[in-house]
Amino acid sequence: MNALSQQHSEDKTPTEIIYFERCFLLSLMPLFFILAHVYHSLFVAHTLDIPQGETELKIVCSFVMILGLMLWSILAISRKRARLARYILVIMFVFVARFAAGSVSIITTSFFGGAITFMFILQCIGLYFLFSNNGLRWCSRRLDSNQEDLI
């Protein structure tokens, strides 16, 4: 009975990982509003300036791919303990931080700047929970010895 309860406690998701998942999923909410605004500006109002060599579809597809990759990484880390997803998420975080730092004029003057700042703060908190002791221990254990890293 003691071995069974010990195995059950090892399989239980730590609160740090639950908080990590919630923080990162909540941080993706502003991206949906920004995506809707970009879509409206590109296809409906035609008010967004497009950089040379870019198309509207390319901009929207890249935005959706980034959102999908972040969502996959969050769920793969919290549900499947995927190590590779943890590294991908950190790279995506650096990308978002670089984007936020590069758009200081947007951050200080618009609603979307506040949304990006909100997203950045929540992701910092989520990374804190991910790289806490229990978070690192969670990601270092495998669900099954035959399981692949990405699954």
N, C-alpha and C positions, 0 to 999 in steps of 0.2 A: 504494500500500500504506500509506503514511504517513497519508493522508486517511482511509482505512478504519479504521485503528487509533485515530485521533483521534476519529472518530465513535463507535466502540465504547466508548471511555473516557468520552465525554460521556453515553452512555446508561446506563452502569453506576451503580447506586444507591450513593450515598456511605455510608460506614459510619455517619455521624451519623444519617442517615435510617433506616437499619436499626435502630440503637439506639433512636431515637425510637419506631419502631413497636413494638419489643419491650417497651420501658418502658410505653407506654400500653396495649398489649394485656394485659400482666401486671397493670397497675393495675386493669383491669376485673374481674379474678378475684374480689376481695372483693365486688363488686356482685352477683355471682351468689349468693353465700352470704347476703348481706343480703336479696336478693330472695326466696330460699327461706325465710328466717326471717320476713319480712313476710307472705308467702303463708300460711305455717303459722299465724302469729299471727292473721291475719285470718279465714281460712276453716276452720281445723281447731280451734285452741284458743280462739279468740275472746277473746284476752287483750290485744289492741292497742286502745287507745282511738282512735276515729275522730273527727277534728275535725268540728264542726257543718257540715252541708251536703255532706260528702264521702261517697262510697260506696266499698266495698271494691274494686270493679272499676275505679273511676276512679283509685284510688291505685296499683294494680298496673299498669294501662295506662300511666299517666304514667311510672312507673319503667321499664317496658319501652321506652317511646318514647325516654327519655333515654339508656338503654343502647344502643339501636339507632342513635341519632343520633351518639353518641360513636364507636361502631364504624365507622359509615359515614365519619365525618370522618377517622379514623385511616387507614383504607384508601384514601380518596380522596387524602389528602396523600401517602402513601408510594408509592402505585402510579400515580396519575394526575396528581400535582403540582397539585391543585386549590387555588387561592388562597382561594376562598370557604370551603372546608372548614377552612382554617387559622384563619380568623377565628371560625368557628362553634366550633371546638375551644377557642380561647382563652376565648370567652364561657362555654362549658360548664365550663371549668376554674375560672373565677371563680365560677360557680354552685356548684360542688362545694366550693371553698374557703370560700364564704360559709356553706354548709350545715355544713361541719366546724366553722367558728368559732361558729356558732349552737348547736351541740350539744356544748359543752364538758363538760357533765355526763356525757354518754354516752361521750365520748372518755376520760375519766378513770376510768370505772367498769366498762366492759364490753369484751368481745372485739371488738364491732363498732366501738368507738372506736379500737382498735388497727388494725383493718382499714381504717378511714377514714384514719387517719394514714399507714399504709403506702401506700394509694392516692394520697394527696396528695403524699408524698415522691417516689414513682415518676413521677407526672405532672410534678412540678417538674423532675426529671432529664430526662424526655422533652422538655419544652419547651426546656430548655437545648440539647439536641441539635437540635431543630427550628429554633431561632433562632441556631444557630452559623453561621459563614460558609458552610460547605458546604451546610448545610440551607437557608439563604436562597437560595443560588445554585441549588439543586435546585428549589425552588418557583418561582423566577423564570423558569426556562427552560420552554419549552413542548415537549410531545412532538411536536406537529404544529401547523403554523401555522393550520390550519383547525379545530382542536379547540376545543370549547366549554370554558368555565372549570369547569363542574361535572362534566364527564365525565372 
